[in-house]
């Protein structure tokens, strides 16, 4: 009887240890997060927006304007899921007229005018290189927020005008960081507790010029 009880206790202990190990593995996985490819290179699955302006070309996500008035207003392509704390990386390239401007929006939401409120990693500028906003943190349709740790001269030297640029965004709680081509451009803390902590990720094109924005290797790692 004593041996049976000892054997039973040992079996229960093994089950408990196994359960603890499973829980620990799940916690570790949730804490570390697994990389999520937000774009499959084949279709716009997982994204919502006006497909007139957003397409898949040669394995890349492409947003394209056709003139200074088409689209009539800024056009967004957004994820159908919301994200809170994460690190997002991607490659982007802009080609076309001088006024080429796009942006990566995150923790986004719509306002009453169907504009996106949230943080933006700005891509591009206006008037050639007279206005460069690459890597800056903006909230243009909400607080008109504008944050950058680099001046325009440094940004001009940093971004690749004719080729691919690497974007890295890290957002955890109220701490927001941007990197452009491996150089940190923003290290900022949100002080307004009313700002949303979670939202969609999206890309934008403006109707002020004829150009294309190319995006690839769009990978998100939850934090």
Secondary structure, DSSP 8 states (H G I E B T S, - for coil): -HHHHHHHHHHHHHHHHHHHHHHHHHHHHHHH--EEES--SS--TTEEE-TTTEEEETTEEEEE--BTTBSSS-EEEEESS-B-SEEEEEEEEEEESS--EEEEEEEEEE-TTS-EEEEEEEEEEETTTTEE-TT-EEETTTT-EEE-SS-HHHHHHHS-SSS-EEEEEEEETTEEEEEETTEEEEEEE---TTS-S-BEEEEEE-SSS-EEEEEEEEEEEE-
